[in-house]
Amino acid sequence: MIAVGARFAEGGNYYIFTVFILTYLSEQLDLSRQVGLTGVMAAAAVDIAVIPL
């Protein structure tokens, strides 16, 4: 149970923020979801490259 909680604390915030930013971009800023998805994919690629550092 502790491992499940630790995993949620580490990864859960990322998923909550990703859903929030996609909704915010499309509903509040009137941008297409494609723009948001492209931004999230670019950020994830940078994250993958920076993790080993």
Secondary structure, DSSP 8 states (H G I E B T S, - for coil): -HHHHHHHHHHHHHHHHHHHHHHHHHHTS---HHHHHHHHHHHHHHHHHHTT-
